Amino acid sequence: MPEGTGRKAAIEAYDVGGKTGTARKIGDNGYDDTRHIAFFAGFAPQYAPRYVGVVLINEPQTEQVGGGSIAARIFSRVMSNVLRLLSVPPTDTREAV
């Protein structure tokens, strides 16, 4: 995942894939620029998927509200533990950056 908004979903030694998303919520007068839903939906390993994860954050209370900024990080932490605990062999033999 070298490019794109999901870079923070990367997991060392594994190829993962996924999609980020951010949506403004509806307010009294249309879209509200202060209320959002941020998400990341991903899978691993990328070329032989075994596990899928979705992280949805309703109204994040952080400066950055994008799915790639906050939800992708959570996906990375959770999925890296899933892969380790379930003994999924690494898919990326390149040296970690």
Phi and psi in degrees as a GROMACS rama.xvg file:
@    title "Ramachandran Plot"
@    xaxis  label "Phi"
@    yaxis  label "Psi"
@TYPE xy
-72.8771  -25.0193  PRO-2
-127.479  168.121  GLU-3
100.144  177.546  GLY-4
-82.2342  -9.91566  THR-5
-94.6061  15.4396  GLY-6
-56.6061  -30.6984  ARG-7
-74.5616  -3.89539  LYS-8
-87.2614  -3.95309  ALA-9
-58.5344  145.91  ALA-10
-127.437  125.206  ILE-11
-55.6388  131.633  GLU-12
76.8147  4.72979  ALA-13
-130.998  144.31  TYR-14
-93.1584  125.474  ASP-15
-125.48  158.833  VAL-16
-131.686  159.246  GLY-17
174.684  -176.493  GLY-18
-139.889  131.045  LYS-19
-93.2778  161.427  THR-20
-160.174  147.702  GLY-21
-142.773  132.14  THR-22
-133.729  138.347  ALA-23
-79.3501  143.527  ARG-24
-87.9342  159.517  LYS-25
-81.3766  133.741  ILE-26
-113.231  -166.617  GLY-27
-64.294  -30.0406  ASP-28
-120.412  38.2205  ASN-29
103.221  -154.114  GLY-30
-64.2252  136.735  TYR-31
-100.929  119.062  ASP-32
-75.1282  -2.75188  ASP-33
-110.255  -4.103  THR-34
-124.79  127.053  ARG-35
-137.298  164.221  HIS-36
-121.82  126.409  ILE-37
-115.294  138.904  ALA-38
-145.889  160.285  PHE-39
-141.149  128.199  PHE-40
-117.34  124.199  ALA-41
-144.028  173.603  GLY-42
-147.135  158.04  PHE-43
-156.613  151.784  ALA-44
-63.0933  153.252  PRO-45
-60.8094  -44.0572  GLN-46
-94.039  -2.87646  TYR-47
-149.149  66.7739  ALA-48
-56.2948  133.4  PRO-49
-119.819  -27.4321  ARG-50
-136.15  144.614  TYR-51
-125.162  142.19  VAL-52
-140.02  144.176  GLY-53
-129.391  128.469  VAL-54
-115.8  124.111  VAL-55
-125.336  126.59  LEU-56
-117.866  115.195  ILE-57
-89.1405  117.963  ASN-58
55.2238  64.7734  GLU-59
-57.6648  140.771  PRO-60
-104.888  43.9341  GLN-61
-124.116  166.937  THR-62
-65.2861  -43.2212  GLU-63
-91.3413  131.648  GLN-64
-117.744  2.0526  VAL-65
-75.6958  149.395  GLY-66
-59.4782  -36.8001  GLY-67
-70.8793  -25.3357  GLY-68
-80.9186  -38.9462  SER-69
-119.393  -46.3108  ILE-70
-69.6182  -35.9243  ALA-71
-63.4039  -37.1779  ALA-72
-62.4196  -42.4151  ARG-73
-66.1636  -43.2132  ILE-74
-54.9478  -47.0737  PHE-75
-57.89  -46.1583  SER-76
-63.7937  -46.7212  ARG-77
-67.7597  -49.7252  VAL-78
-66.3361  -34.0482  MET-79
-63.3444  -37.3086  SER-80
-69.8121  -38.8715  ASN-81
-59.5841  -49.3012  VAL-82
-61.9221  -41.2625  LEU-83
-67.8479  -48.5121  ARG-84
-64.8866  -30.2849  LEU-85
-97.8907  12.5916  LEU-86
54.4816  42.2202  SER-87
-78.205  124.212  VAL-88
-66.1382  146.287  PRO-89
-58.7245  149.83  PRO-90
-109.347  -14.3839  THR-91
-116.835  112.977  ASP-92
-94.036  1.75332  THR-93
-68.5314  153.133  ARG-94
-67.0423  137.773  GLU-95
-63.2057  142.483  ALA-96
